[in-house]
């Protein structure tokens, strides 16, 4: 009996070509080589758990709470809901046909080559900026611990170390990320458990402080409107959840891993983000939080100090440094896989698509690293040039672009399916297409809010400059794709 054809069948799985268009001329994929060591379930599980825990939660959450008050819980809930909807849509597509290129590959099938080219290279550009930022931050942290070590040298050493781990094999990446993510997860679980006991008065020398949620000017001391605008501050904290879906596509059981990554994101958001914000607001009055200029006054550090944990500042420095190098590790993986998948489709140099016998896109990895190295050197060599700031700001809207492309792609692909094909989906988005509309409108709201502040406008304008530049190069890529097909 012939199976019904679904638009998802036009996307590509790791079993076929890891992002390559399949035809009779396609050579046997390297991903099927016996020497390729795929990610194990425990790797995918921990990448799924720890992928979204970064310095933005440990340190940046303090700024949100200081601006919004305890109603920051609403900001994180709404932001988390938008991300969850995007992940569920991505999960539907990925579970039906896993692909390393992830949303880029589905954008190609659902919206066309131009969409895949644009969202893919913007995503790569974003991670190059993140690599530079995390390398600089990690280098400065090491220089703070060891004053005799130049920060720029420490940054380059960190990049070299994680390029090495990524070059060996995907499983080596997974193993390193497993342990780094484990440290983050353990730290935040201890924080949540101890902080809750303290707030309930069950910790030694503590009293019930749950009323801090409403006793210092109310739950929303600055109004509920600012809680909505706070969504624009927090939504970027969640970016990185899609790495779990990309990694699951290189696992031993892609479909199972993708379903797990997509389905559990909501409780991870509720536990790690909303739960952490609730604990901070219950242990320390929101109006007593100082501006988190460094780790010593970060909200997590202050909570541990109030719990009486000795060396709280040093502990949090180590945890945050772990988060930094974890993002560095994941960023190299994400950037290299996206560059390779783009080049396999003809959207980039053919060299970037080549893989080692262990399935690692070596040249894509090195190209991504070069971008991070250049941006890092610029920051140290010409700190007042504004170039580093431009790179950081111009990557600001990529998260929003990715979520909109995911919503539009899933909408268009589902629209083309028959009822029988929809019924056969392994993972299904609910209330189609109404939740697609909710996500798109929510992202537009965040964009409008960003235009209301100077820093937000800077991110919007610089991101648009990079987007226009990418589109200007599209005719060259289109010629290459036409010649290849």
Secondary structure, DSSP 8 states (H G I E B T S, - for coil): ------GGGGS--TTTTSS----TT----GGGSTT---B-HHHHHHHHHHTT-SHHHHTTHHHHHHHHGGGHHHHHHHHHHHHHHHHHHHHHHHHHS--TTTHHHHHHHHT-HHHHHHHHHHHHHHHHHHHHHHHHHHHHHHHHHSTTS-HHHHHHHHHHHHHHHHHH-HHHHHHHHHHHHHHHHHHHHHHHHHHHHHHBT-STT--B-GGGGTTTT-TTTT-HHHHHHTHHHHGGGGTTTHHHHHHHTTBTTHHHHHHHHHHSHHHHIIIIIIHHHHHHHHHS-GGG-----SGGGSHHHHHHHHTT-TTHHHHHHHHHHHHHHHHHHHHHHHHHHHHHHHHHTTSS-GGGG---TTS--HHHHHHHHHHHHHHHHHHHH-TTSSHHHHHHHHTTTHHHHHHHHHHHHHHHHHHTS-HHHHHT-SS--SSTTHHHHHHHHHHHHHHHHHTTSHHHHHHHHHHHHHHHHHHHTHHHHHHHHHHH-
